[in-house]
Every structure is written in structure tokens, then in C-alpha cells.
Amino acid sequence: MEGIWTGLRNFLSPFRGVHKEYLAQYVAMFEWAHNLKRITDHFLRVLRIPRFICLPT
């Protein structure tokens, strides 16, 4: 467990402080990256494809 906390601290350090409102989102990003065991083609495709929807105005 200590290793995970150290990994999270090291993950957050380049951001030079995170607002507590957004901390859960940063932790979710770290959790996702930590649980990812290997880089696959599917993973790279997901990173390339934007997940936003353009609504007509």
C-alpha cells in the first residue's frame, strides 16, 4: 500500500499542487494508469479518439 501512495505522490508532483476540487480526477487518472499493465493497440486508439460531442448551436 505504501508503494501506491508513493506512486501517487510522484504522479502529482509535476502538477505543483492540485486543487482539492479536482483531486479525485487526478487520482482516477493515476489509478487508471497504475492498473494498465501493458500498452495495447486498443489503448492507443482510445487515446487518439476524442470523446467529446459537438452539439449544434
For each residue, the residues with C-beta under 8 A, 3 or more apart:
1: 4 5
2: 5 6
3: 6 7
4: 1 7 8 34
5: 1 2 8 9
6: 2 3 9 10
7: 3 4 10 11 30 34
8: 4 5 11 12 27 30
9: 5 6 12 13
10: 6 7 13
11: 7 8 14 26 29 30 33
12: 8 9 15 18 26 30
13: 9 10 16
14: 11
15: 12 18 26
16: 13
17:
18: 12 15 22 23 26
19: 22 23
20: 23
21:
22: 18 19 25 26
23: 18 19 20 26 27
24: 27 28
25: 22 28 29
26: 11 12 15 18 22 23 29 30
27: 8 23 24 30 31
28: 24 25 31 32
29: 11 25 26 32 33
30: 7 8 11 12 26 27 33 34
31: 27 28 34 35
32: 28 29 35 36
33: 11 29 30 36
34: 4 7 30 31
35: 31 32
36: 32 33 39 43
37:
38:
39: 36 43 44
40: 43 44
41: 44 45
42: 45 46
43: 36 39 40 46 47
44: 39 40 41 47 48
45: 41 42 48 49
46: 42 43 49
47: 43 44
48: 44 45
49: 45 46
50:
51:
52:
53:
54:
55:
56:
57:
